[in-house]
Amino acid sequence: VYPEHTSRHMVGNCLITGVDGDVIRSEANYVVFQTRLDGETKIFNAGKYVDEIVRVDGELKFRSRSCVYDTHRIQTLLVTPI
């Protein structure tokens, strides 16, 4: 049983950490807030994305995305994809 809530997912600016041929490596910070029906907002999870992006037929596409959590304890079960 989970209390009803609204999630707000915010992603910071992307930092390119390396380029190797057609592979771009980047990182971006994120935070996910949850607001319950009573109006209380809490940080649900925070961390960074570590991405590999490739050029395919002239378009940039994600090859991989890793989500590295800063949050060590999540108050409820992690049922929402981050």
Buried (B, 14 or more C-beta within 10 A) or exposed (E): EEEEBEEEEEEEEBEEEEEEEEEBBBBBBBBBBBBEEEEEEEEBBBBBBBBBBBEEEEEEEEEEEEEEEEBEEEEEEEEBEB
